[in-house]
């Protein structure tokens, strides 16, 4: 069903929570303000706005459907009264602007209340229109559409700390976009082999460093993380740092690689650490140490003995996200 | 757990049938389990949703698993063994159920320990015939990956085998990359292209489909060949759909 939520993202203050679903819709929830009368309501989120972000499309060249499912949502840092977010499906990224309207002008000279032109002969005096309060209306408009940048399925988007650029990553490539320019993007990572038959590894997630606008990380299906510096070269195929934990020989099986595939990577707010999620664990990495994570948490280790069944019913390919506490 | 610890050379489940709880259901041999995993993986790779592009990450992970198994089987010499057998046609119900495949480590822990590597050769030769037929029936009964496996079986040289298997894997990847064009081309490769008449094309496709599923020896290797449990009718519907798209565009 189209209601299944496929992605969730808080904005930077936590006041707004955006969800994307399989039907291409985005629903934004807003936190109830604190109230002395009803202290228990604090923290409750109610629907603030709903809009259709993506529609299903058909690629005629390949005779394939392009799903409207929202893969990721990322909020832009708020720069004025309006809120902005990026939402993406498999192929197209869109920038949406969310504005509130709670006043409207009344008392036009040329138009009446319904907007019809007045008979000028009835106008005897001039008035200045005044703003009168109205029921809150939330308006969402598409401001940019970043299309045709990706051959493969987009799995992550990340806004840069410079607030001007953002990147989008698909299975084999990562592109750098400027938020104001939709007809051009720069390819900064390309791991597609010359011969597709040699393909053994794909990009699974990527994120910009929260403070250094030249640094970003991307994770792979083999469980490795690569930190790249955009100052090094235009095409960041050579990583600056490679984070990889050697395989535990006592746990080795035919499924070892599959469960080591990293499904999400997030920088801590300080930028000193990274959080990664693979099938059974969550790991905290120190950017200064490439050989192993500093912390490892077993999320559902009881599934380790059921990997074969999970492989059979495809659940082993499920992807999970991870997130840092706001006060990390 | 399916496989734990270092690669085991020899684990014959039948040795464990000795009155323990695990003995009531025979623990399948490691080779059998591995073969079933291989079959399952090949089926997964071939089952592509016709309308939406398959998930590349998933396909890559499955293909890597298949390669891993294949490499291990080549090292074991199991690969060589399979090819010297004739390709019989076994019925569907000989397909090893995944219940056997996914027996928990609990049962294995209850059973005997794996015989040491030093006894491998002796045991292996003794049970070779038995093990072969076990493996063979499993392999031959999986219809969907048949077109890959039949390539393999025809070869006697293990080196060529490996190449052929690799080639089949590569075919899958190519198909995954250029999804529809290839599959549609493969579909029509058996059809005489001089006829652009829709009826003739459909007839050609239908006869191909029938052969593909009721005969056993594949004539085309497109990923639209679905798993053994689907019937001709659903395939015909899928093929009709493809033709529709092709004709419209």
Interface residues (C-beta under 8 A of the other chain):
Chain A: X60 X62 X63 X64 X65 X67 X90 X152 X153 X171 X172 X196 X197 X199 X200 X201 X202 X204 X221 X249 X250 X251 X252 X253 X254 X255 X257 X258 X261 X304 X305 X306 X307 X308 X309 X311 X312 X314 X317
Chain B: X1 X2 X3 X4 X5 X6 X34 X37 X40 X44 X51 X52 X53 X55 X56 X57 X58 X60 X61 X63 X64 X65 X68 X69 X98 X101 X102 X104 X105 X169 X170 X173 X174 X176 X177 X178 X179 X180 X181 X184 X242 X245 X246 X249
